[in-house]
């Protein structure tokens, strides 16, 4: 637990695991014993609503645990990270100039993780953010085709986005040995994107930090060497 100028604070990032609710309960109990005064939880876009995606449902349950603990809290609900293009698609972009998802033509307001960190820092620094939930997005919603075009212009080679079916995603992940709960969650996220659930754009980054969110083009410039 980080000791800041006005008490102990906890930035809660839970693992991708089917027992994340139980993990959160244990952490929050320990936080109470340690006298933590503020938990900033990294949640997910849509956690404040009824979602068809298990991962997002779990985040909502974890938020409730924190809210009911009596500890001050701030929920940060980001959209898909821009850095996922490096961590999840970087290898295929580098080797094949291509990346794949089952998101079809759905739009996503991708957010840079550096903006998420900036929001979290402000949330820790000022008590006015206690009891709040922020939906943290980029300043525009892009399709994966548009993201591919932006990457192509910056890195100087043609990057293609290939739409694949839910079944192909599932089969590929199963071949890699991923458990069913994880496979189903990623398939559900693709469907949510296809259905327009990930296209929301908010002003929360600017509202909290005073600065506009980073653009996808800016992200591409900063991470061009990864592709």
N, C-alpha and C positions, 0 to 999 in steps of 0.2 A: 504494500500500500504506500502510495506516494504522500509524503507529508508536505503540504503546501502552506502558504502563509496563514490560511484560515481553516486549518484542519486537515485530516487525512482524506485523501481522494482516491477513487478507484476508477480506472478506465477499463471497462469490462468487454473483452473480446472473447467470445466463446468459440470452441472448436466446432467444426462441421462433424456432428455426431448425432446419432438417433437418441442418445440419452442426455441431450443438452439441457433439458429442463431440470433434470436431477442435478446435473453439474452446477447449474445456476443457483439452485436452492442451497447447495453446499457452500458455494462461494459467498452468497449473500449472508448466510448464517455466520460465516467466519468474519465477514466485513462488520457485522453488527458487534461481534465480540471485540473486534479490534478498534471500535469507535470511529469507523469511517463515517464521514458526514455528507459525502456526495459521491454518487455513482453515475458516471457517464457511460451509458451502454451503447455499443455499436450494434444497432439493430438492422432492419432492412425495410426498404420502401414497401408500403402496403401492410406493415405490421399492425397498424391501427385499424385495419378493416378486416372483413371476412375474406380470406384468401383461399384459393384452391391449391396453393403450393405449400407442401408440408413444411419446408424450411422456414417460410414466412409465418406459418401458424405457430411454429415453435418459438420464433422470436417474440411473437405477441404474448405467449404464455410466460416467457422469461421476463418481459416488461412488467407483467402483472405481479410477478413475484417481487420484483424490486419495488414497485409502487406500494405493495402491501407491507413492506418491511419496515416502513417508518423512516428509512434513510432518504435524504434528499437525492433527487435523480434528474437526469436529463437524458432523453432518448434521441439518438441520432439515427435517422432512417435513410441511408444512402441508396441510390440506384446502382446499377452495374458499374464497376470500376473501369476507368479507361485502361488502367494497368493490366486488366485481364487480357488485353490484346498482346501483352508481353508474356504473361505467365501461362496463359492457356492456348493462345494462337500463335505465339512467337515462333515456335519450332516449325510449324507448317508454312508460315509466311516466309521464313528464312529459307527453307528447303524446297518448297513447292510454289511459292508466290501465291498461296491460296489459304483460305481458312473456311471452316464449315460450321453452320449452326442450323437448328430447326426453327429459327425465328421467322422464317419467310420474309415478308416485307415490313414487319413490325418495326416501329421506331423506339429508340431508347435514349433517354437524356443522360448519357454517360457522364460520370463525375470523376474528377481526378482525386486520388486518395490524399493528395497534399491539401486539397480544400476540405476534405473530411477532417484531417488533422487540425487545420486552422479553426474549424468550428468547435472541435473538442477542446482545444486550448482556451478559446473564449468562454466556453461553457464552464470550465473549471475555474476561470479567473473571476467571474462575476456571478453573484448569487441570484441576479435577476433571471438567470437561465434555469434555475431549479424549478422542477415541476413542468418543464416544457418538453415538447417533442418536435424535432426539426426534420423535415423531409428534404434531404440534401441531394440536389441534382445539378447537372450542368446547365448552361444557359440555353441549350437548344436540344431538340430531339432529332437523332439521325437514324436512318436505316443502316443496316450493315453494308449495303451497297454504297451508301454515301461515305461511310467510314472507310471502306476499301479505297474509294476514290481519293479521299483526303490523304490516306497513307501513301498511295501511289505517287501523288504529287510531291510529297515531302521526301520520300526515300529514293525517288528516281527510278522505280521499276513498277511494272504493272502488278497490282495486288488484286486478286479476284475473290469474291465472296460466292460460295457455293451453297445453295439451299439444299438441305437434306431432310428426309422424312423422320418422324418421331421414331419409327422402328429401326432406322439405320443408326440413329444416335444410341438407342438402347442396345442394339447388337454390338456396336463398336465398344461401348463402355463395358458391357458384360465380358467381351473378349479380353479386356484389360484387367479383369478380375474385380471390378468395382461391385460393391454390395447392392442389392436390389433397392434399398431405401435411397441410396445416393443416385443411382441411375434414374429412378422415378422422379426424384427432385429436380434433376437437371432437365429432364424431358418436360416437366411441368413448367419450369422457368421459360423454356423455349415457347411453349404454348401461350403462356401469359404475355410474352413479348408479341407474339403473332396476333393476339387478341387486343393489343393496344394498351395493356395494363402498365407498361414500363415507359410510356411516352410523356408522362406528366413532367412539367417544368415548373419549378418553384423559384422564389427569390430568397430562399432561406440562407444560402451562403452569403449573399450580400447583406442581408438583414443582420446576421450575427457578426460577420467579420468586417463589414464596411467595404468589401471588395467584390467585384464581379467574379464568378467562377472561371476557372481556366477553360480555354476552348479545346476542342479535340485537336484542332490543327496545332495549337501550342504544345499539347501533349506529344503529338507525333514528332515535332521538331526536337523536343527534349529527349525523346527515347529512340530516335531514328537509328542509332547504331545497334539497337536490339533486333532490328529486322533485316 
